[in-house]
């Protein structure tokens, strides 16, 4: 990404990430499709669990955002051995954090579901689902560590093939484990979670094996698994805002799901389906944002900040145009889009309202996600975090409270009475749209300020420099005390 024409190189880097993210989305779409054949309560349960599951995925993505920034900048600077060391420390942090979250989640799973708003049969179905998902967390984190390591080095295709295999396995297993096809029992939502567990196990274990092999741009060496406090501090320093960014997004999603749940199972089911439709656009935009992070990071490591800016601008414009086309199709045929997942006319009707209010804003929010990727590639994860906080906790959650619910508050000392507008669930749908549009304006202004243009790694004159990219990168000596491999 440091030389040559930017659009074709960006496209080559981005398309495997886009396809990989879309395949990852197949996990959720397949679950929803087959769970929809069980009951509306099962659909509502998985819908409520989607934000919570996304919270853990976001934690993994936030943790590994630092890996992308550091690996890509080390590669851009020609220091392959330093990039390898970052990989080892990423694996350590991924296992520690995922193990802690899994333990806490299993311990407090019941009060957590009650807090979200799961009730009656929805609670039972959600509990069966989330118990298995907690057990899958270490596997999920390992896969994200693998993907971010290779991505920082510029290899996006290998992870895509693993996601293809994993998603395909999930799709195959779903009907057998959810509906009880063949010799399997009818496990319902628990079956969906077990299918996800098995498919993520394949991806996580295979990813670690590929890193140990070392022929894909970076290598996991066993001695690099010894704790290196210097690298871990840097990973944490760069990564914790990205982790908080993921939590801000996830907790906001949990809050919004809880708001929707107050209006009953029908809006909750519609919410879950439309969010999954939106997740397709998030998958595309997030993937392009990841490719942008790699391009920006490598160019800042190579000390070419103007080229890094051009990478970000090209990616943002292209993504907005592409997502606008997708949103236009869904906006024109909302009933058909909803009917893919459910045949309940009330759920379809509510989903149509949500789509018509929200779809026009999908493209600009995709632009926000790409700009956030540029910030992360520069190591400026705090800026990306602030954009997420603004989007969810300033422009969305408070707006939903004002628009959707009935309440009255008297301001102390002023005697002024403020009331909610009581638009019902439509107020929640509008809150999504307002948050997306307002955040895009802030993101564009912030990017143009150019405060992200400094690299976060320095050249180490004591280390041998290696090719920054290409096939030769796999053959150079990346270990100062080992012969050429």
Number of C-alpha atoms within 10 A of each C-alpha: 25 22 9 8 10 18 14 11 16 20 16 16 24 25 18 21 30 26 19 25 24 22 23 20 19 22 24 21 20 21 26 27 18 24 27 22 17 17 13 19 23 26 31 31 30 30 27 29 24 20 25 24 17 18 22 23 19 23 25 26 23 25 29 32 30 32 32 34 37 33 34 36 35 32 31 28 24 24 25 31 22 19 26 25 22 27 28 25 23 28 22 18 21 23 17 12 16 23 19 12 17 19 14 12 17 16 12 10 17 17 11 15 21 12 13 20 19 25 17 8 13 21 21 17 22 26 22 18 23 25 19 21 24 23 20 23 27 22 24 26 30 27 27 24 32 28 28 28 35 26 28 32 28 26 23 25 21 18 24 22 16 22 28 19 15 24 26 17 18 26 21 12 20 27 25 21 24 25 20 15 13 10 8 13 13 17 19 26 29 21 26 31 28 23 27 25 20 16 25 27 20 17 24 24 14 17 23 18 12 18 23 15 13 15 13 22 27 32 26 25 17 9 9 18 16 12 13 14 10 9 18 18 11 17 22 18 15 26 28 21 23 31 25 22 24 26 23 22 22 23 17 22 21 23 20 24 24 19 22 26 23 14 12 12 22 22 24 28 31 29 27 24 29 23 20 19 19 17 18 21 25 24 22 25 33 26 25 33 32 29 35 33 31 37 34 37 39 35 29 31 31 21 18 18 21 12 18 28 22 15 26 25 17 14 26 25 15 15 22 19 14 15 24 18 12 15 22 15 12 20 18 13 14 21 18 12 20 24 15 14 22 23 13 15 13 14 21 26 16 21 27 22 16 24 26 16 16 21 24 19 19 23 26 22 26 29 29 28 27 29 30 29 32 35 27 32 36 35 32 25 28 20 22 24 25 19 22 26 21 18 26 26 19 15 21 26 21 12 20 27 20 20 21 22 18 13 12 11 11 11 10 8 6 7 9 9 10 12 13 16 16 16 15 18 25 18 18 25 24 19 25 24 20 17 23 25 19 17 23 22 13 14 21 14 10 15 19 10 9 11 12 22 23 16 23 18 19 11 14 13 8 7 15 15 19 21 17 25 20 11 12 11 20 19 15 18 17 25 17 11 7 8 9 10 9
